[in-house]
Amino acid sequence: INIILTKDNNSYRSFYNALLHEGYRDLAALLQDGIPAIASGNRKSSMDGMTSHGQLKTILCEGGVPQRPVVFVTRPKLVDAIKKKLYCLGTDPGWVTVYGMAGCGKTVLTAEALRDPQLLQDYFPGGVHWISVGKQDKAGLLIKLQNLCSRLEHDSTLSQRPPLNIEEAKDRLRLLMLRKYPR
């Protein structure tokens, strides 16, 4: 923590988000009050003309997007197909679902599509929030949903308690998506 405190505010936020993403909610809760506030316009301006690899890496890390694997095989046609679907979200809000057998590269391809700085700048000005769900029991799914609620509400003026059950989490996420994150 001493090292993180010598860095900028993005480092603190990234550490906090990493704790949430890796399932250390209790530790993240201890740090929550110290999270530096981000003005909604401030985040956008940091992405304007995003040329710095460091800025891109920070935004992806804060959103929980997986890093590129050590052994990486580029598949530009498939990455471009995902990008095209993501570009469509600019005009038609919705979801992009990437599906396939386990281990076929869905995560790697999608994360690679998000490494396009122009895509992030134009279509995801507030950053991204990556969630890996997979096969979960109800308790595991509730934890994932609670983490997402916490991440999406991080700059909210109202401190909300985590949802107590899956239905409450779904309702809160639906309202967040409609009111705060319509795109």
ABEGO torsion letter per residue (X at the ends): XAAAAABBAAAAAAAAAAAAAAGBAAAAAAAAAABBBBBAAAAAAAABGBABAAAAAAAAAAAGBBBBBABBBBBAAAAAAAAAAAAAAAABBEBBBBBEBBGAGAAAAAAAAAABAAAAAAABAAEBBBBBAEBBBAAAAAAAAAAAAAAAAAABABBBBBBABAAAAAAAAAAAAAAABAX
